[in-house]
C-alpha cells in the first residue's frame, strides 16, 4: 500500500467520528405547539397569565 492510499484510508475511517450537525431545540419545536396561544394575545401575555394562575401547582 502506498503512503497516499494509507492516508486516504485513514481519512475515510475517521469520517465516521465526525459528528453530524444536529438541529437545535428551537428548530425541533418550531410549529409543534401551534394554536396553543389564543389569537389576540402575545406569548408573553399568555405565559404571564399561566404563571399567575394555579396551572401546574400542587395543592
Secondary structure, DSSP 8 states (H G I E B T S, - for coil): --HHHHHHHHHHHHGGGS------HHHHHTTTTTT-S-TT--HHHHHHHHHHS-TT---
